[in-house]
Amino acid sequence: MTVGIIGLGLIGGSMAIDLKRRGFADRIIGVESNSINASAAGKIGLVDEVVSYETCVEEADIVVVAVPVGAAVKMVSDILDRFQTAGAKEKIVIDTCSTKEQIALATHYHPCRGQFVSTHPMAGTEYSGPWAAMPNLFDGRACIFANPEESSPKALKTIEEMYDVLNMRPIYMNASSHDLHTAYVSHISHVTSFALALTVLDKEKDEKHIFDLASGGFSSTVRLAKSNADMWVPILTQNRDNVLQVIDTYLEKMTQFRNAIADFDEEGIRSLIEDANRIKKIIR
């Protein structure tokens, strides 16, 4: 088994580490457009060889597209075109993107659609690049399979086995439901973190005080503000409608808190906090 990974950052690099050391892949080849990252990926041994995009698609049994979703939409379609031209009916391509609806629409009528498995491994950190890759990143996390009925049974089974090797638990849903749910559980968290960081940086001109006074609560809340813009700009624009809906709800809740605080309404504040405490039943 040769696995080719396009995009040797946190997700692609971490996948490369565990697929090789856990015996799923005999050979891992990688593609990285950033020359510095490509050199680093080779030097730290993330992959057996850094190759060209064309070589990766030609030689890999499974092609993993782990690039920002804006590029991934076109790339997956191009890879399926290459599969069709070469008559490569056994090859599989997957994506690892955080939004699914646009990539689903772009590939829906492709003659080789069965060879594409759309996945979203729900794991990550705020760091990026090959240096961020780590073993065991995916252990115990969920992996979403979007529109699995459009993939061939053989391709789907192979990728299910791959994610099983990564110790991920599968969840199956359609692309539009995926985008709505991730807007609530992932995308709004990043927007909130970006906004909080901007608020603090705007109000606290003396950065020394930020570092002196930052506690665990602030650090954990603003951690996601370190996330890479190249990844998050296309996610937020592609999932625009769902993200806007969640932002509107969030602003409504913030207004409720603001009004209660402005009115010295201790019971109102307590009620809002206690309602929020119900999250403990979901997240432990």
C-alpha positions in Angstrom: 0.0 0.0 0.0 1.3 3.4 -1.0 -0.4 6.4 0.5 0.2 9.8 -1.0 -0.5 12.9 1.1 -0.9 16.3 -0.5 -0.3 18.9 2.2 2.2 18.0 4.9 0.9 20.1 7.7 -0.7 19.2 11.0 -3.4 16.8 9.6 -1.5 15.3 6.7 1.8 15.0 8.6 0.1 13.4 11.7 -1.7 11.0 9.4 1.6 10.1 7.7 3.3 9.3 11.0 0.6 6.9 12.3 -0.3 5.2 9.0 3.3 4.2 8.6 4.2 3.2 12.1 1.0 1.3 12.6 1.5 -0.7 9.4 -1.3 0.5 7.2 1.0 1.9 4.5 4.3 0.3 3.3 5.3 3.6 1.7 4.2 7.2 2.3 4.9 9.8 -0.3 4.1 13.5 0.1 3.4 16.7 -1.8 4.1 20.1 -0.3 3.9 23.3 -2.3 5.8 25.4 0.3 9.5 24.6 -0.4 10.5 25.2 3.3 7.8 22.9 4.6 8.7 20.3 1.9 12.3 20.4 3.0 11.4 20.1 6.7 9.0 17.2 6.0 11.7 15.3 4.3 14.3 16.1 7.0 12.1 15.1 10.0 11.0 11.9 8.2 7.3 12.6 7.9 7.3 10.8 4.5 9.5 8.4 2.7 9.8 10.8 -0.2 8.6 14.2 -1.2 7.3 14.0 -4.8 5.5 16.1 -7.4 1.7 16.3 -7.5 1.6 14.3 -10.7 3.9 11.5 -9.3 1.8 11.3 -6.2 -1.5 10.8 -8.1 0.2 8.3 -10.4 1.9 6.2 -7.7 -0.4 6.3 -4.7 -3.1 3.7 -4.1 -4.8 6.2 -1.7 -4.4 10.0 -2.3 -5.1 12.1 0.8 -5.9 15.7 0.1 -5.0 17.7 3.2 -5.0 21.2 1.9 -7.2 24.2 2.7 -10.8 23.6 1.4 -10.6 26.3 -1.2 -7.9 24.4 -3.0 -9.2 21.0 -2.2 -12.5 21.4 -4.1 -10.6 21.9 -7.4 -7.9 19.4 -6.5 -10.2 16.4 -5.8 -12.0 17.0 -9.1 -8.7 17.1 -10.9 -7.5 13.9 -9.3 -10.7 12.1 -10.3 -10.1 13.4 -13.9 -6.6 11.9 -13.8 -8.0 8.6 -12.5 -10.5 8.5 -15.4 -7.8 9.3 -18.0 -5.5 6.6 -16.7 -8.2 4.1 -16.3 -7.1 3.7 -12.6 -10.3 2.2 -11.2 -8.7 0.9 -8.0 -7.3 4.2 -6.8 -9.0 6.2 -4.0 -8.9 9.9 -3.2 -10.1 11.4 0.1 -10.2 14.9 1.5 -9.9 15.9 5.1 -11.7 19.3 4.9 -13.8 21.1 7.5 -16.6 21.9 5.1 -18.3 19.5 2.8 -21.2 20.9 0.8 -19.2 22.6 -2.0 -16.8 19.6 -2.5 -19.9 17.4 -2.6 -21.5 19.5 -5.3 -18.3 19.7 -7.3 -17.9 15.9 -7.5 -21.5 14.7 -7.4 -21.7 13.9 -11.2 -18.2 12.9 -11.8 -17.9 9.5 -13.5 -15.3 8.4 -10.9 -17.3 9.7 -7.9 -17.3 6.2 -6.4 -13.5 6.5 -6.0 -13.8 9.6 -3.7 -14.5 9.3 0.0 -15.2 12.6 1.7 -14.0 12.6 5.3 -13.4 15.0 8.1 -11.2 13.8 10.9 -12.3 15.9 13.9 -8.9 16.5 15.4 -6.3 19.2 15.4 -4.5 21.9 17.3 -3.9 25.6 16.8 -0.5 24.9 15.2 0.3 24.4 11.5 3.1 23.2 9.3 5.1 19.9 9.3 6.5 20.8 12.7 3.0 20.6 14.2 2.6 16.9 13.1 2.4 14.5 16.0 1.7 10.8 16.6 -1.7 9.8 18.2 -3.4 13.0 17.2 -6.5 11.1 16.0 -6.8 8.6 18.8 -10.4 8.4 20.2 -11.7 11.2 18.0 -14.6 11.2 15.6 -14.2 11.0 11.8 -17.2 12.2 9.7 -17.9 10.4 6.5 -20.0 12.8 4.3 -22.4 11.4 1.7 -20.9 7.9 2.1 -23.6 6.4 -0.1 -21.9 8.1 -3.1 -18.6 6.2 -2.6 -18.2 2.7 -3.9 -18.5 0.0 -1.1 -14.9 -1.1 -1.7 -13.5 2.4 -1.5 -15.6 3.2 1.6 -14.5 0.0 3.4 -10.8 0.7 2.6 -11.0 4.2 4.1 -13.0 3.0 7.1 -10.2 0.5 7.7 -7.6 3.3 7.4 -9.4 5.5 10.0 -9.8 2.4 12.2 -6.0 2.1 12.2 -5.9 5.8 13.3 -8.3 4.8 16.2 -11.0 7.1 15.0 -14.8 6.4 15.4 -16.9 6.9 12.3 -19.9 9.1 12.0 -22.0 9.2 8.8 -24.0 12.2 7.6 -24.8 14.2 4.6 -22.7 17.1 3.5 -25.2 19.8 4.4 -25.8 18.4 7.9 -22.0 18.2 8.4 -21.6 21.9 7.6 -24.4 23.0 9.9 -23.1 20.9 12.8 -19.5 21.9 12.4 -20.5 25.6 12.3 -21.8 25.1 15.9 -19.1 22.9 17.4 -16.0 24.1 15.6 -16.3 27.2 13.4 -18.0 29.5 15.9 -15.3 28.5 18.5 -12.6 29.9 16.2 -14.6 33.0 15.3 -15.2 33.7 19.0 -11.5 33.2 19.8 -10.4 35.5 16.9 -12.8 38.2 18.2 -11.7 37.9 21.8 -8.0 38.2 20.8 -8.8 41.3 18.7 -10.8 42.7 21.6 -8.0 42.3 24.1 -5.3 43.5 21.7 -7.4 46.6 20.9 -8.1 47.5 24.6 -4.8 46.5 26.1 -2.1 48.4 24.3 0.5 47.4 26.8 1.0 43.8 25.8 3.1 43.1 28.9 -0.1 43.2 31.0 -1.7 40.5 28.8 1.2 38.1 29.5 1.4 39.1 33.2 -2.3 38.6 33.9 -3.2 35.8 31.5 -4.6 32.8 33.4 -5.5 29.3 32.2 -9.0 30.4 31.4 -7.9 33.2 29.1 -5.2 31.1 27.5 -7.5 28.2 26.7 -10.3 30.5 25.4 -8.0 32.5 23.1 -5.8 29.5 22.1 -7.6 29.0 18.7 -6.8 32.6 17.7 -3.4 31.3 16.8 -4.9 29.2 14.0 -3.7 29.7 10.4 -5.6 32.2 8.3 -4.9 30.3 5.1 -7.0 27.4 6.5 -9.8 29.4 8.1 -10.6 32.0 5.5 -12.0 29.4 3.0 -13.7 27.5 5.7 -15.6 30.5 6.9 -16.5 31.8 3.4 -17.6 28.3 2.1 -19.7 27.8 5.2 -20.9 31.4 5.2 -24.7 30.9 5.7 -24.3 28.4 8.6 -21.6 30.4 10.3 -23.7 33.6 10.0 -26.7 31.8 11.6 -24.6 30.7 14.5 -23.0 34.1 14.9 -26.4 35.7 15.1 -27.4 33.3 17.9 -24.2 34.0 19.7 -24.7 37.7 19.5 -28.2 37.3 20.9 -26.8 35.4 23.9 -24.1 38.0 24.4 -26.8 40.7 24.3 -28.7 38.9 27.0 -25.6 38.8 29.2 -24.8 42.5 28.5 -28.3 43.6 29.4 -28.4 41.5 32.6 -25.0 42.9 33.7 -26.0 46.5 32.7 -29.2 46.2 34.8 -27.4 44.7 37.9 -29.7 41.8 37.4 -28.0 39.1 39.5 -30.8 36.6 39.1 -30.7 37.1 35.3 -26.9 36.6 35.2 -27.3 33.5 37.5 -30.0 32.1 35.2 -27.9 32.5 32.1 -24.9 30.9 33.7 -26.9 28.0 35.1 -28.5 27.4 31.7 -25.0 27.3 30.2 -23.9 24.8 32.9 -26.1 22.3 31.2 -23.2 21.8 28.7 -21.6 19.6 31.4 -24.0 16.9 30.5 -22.7 16.9 26.9 -19.0 17.7 27.4 -17.3 16.2 30.4 
